[in-house]
Amino acid sequence: MTVVTASLTDADVDATAAYAQGPDAAAWLRTRPGRTALVVWSDGSTTPVRGPVWTARPWRG
């Protein structure tokens, strides 16, 4: 399981959570905004995943 996103912490959390999802990992990752992932299954096959585009909200400070 490899997850790429803007934050290393978010990538680690999502990779761990996706792994725990088992066969639903790819479907779950597709719901995560701003994530790109590669799921490697136990048989060696792979599934590339792209989540929805993340849109930043304007900063209001």
Secondary structure, 3 states (H helix, E strand, C coil): CEEECCCHHHHHHHHHHHHHHHHHHHHHHCCCCCCEEEEECCCCCEEEEECCCCCCCCCCC
